[in-house]
């Protein structure tokens, strides 16, 4: 299991207090944080182009997350439904909540 670096930033940006941020940082210490490579960025651009050509709105950051997950041959756990649409036009595998 890993956390893309951009996801770490998004999570920490959403905290409401210094105490909440510190607690979240402590929780996330147990996860590997992976920064995006040049290849990840290239694939993200391709994914975004593919989405656009198929009429799927996709944020650049979501495409970068998707690229990192695909290149790691991993599954993405998310509650964000935007990734359902991206998965429909890419090789993204989602881990569904049970």
Number of C-alpha atoms within 10 A of each C-alpha: 10 14 17 19 16 17 17 16 10 11 14 16 10 10 14 9 9 9 10 13 16 13 12 15 14 10 10 16 9 10 11 12 16 14 14 15 12 9 12 21 18 12 19 22 16 15 24 25 15 16 21 13 11 11 11 16 13 18 12 14 15 19 24 24 22 29 27 26 21 19 13 11 12 16 15 21 12 13 12 8 9 14 21 14 15 23 17 13 17 18 15 23 19 17 12 10 7 3
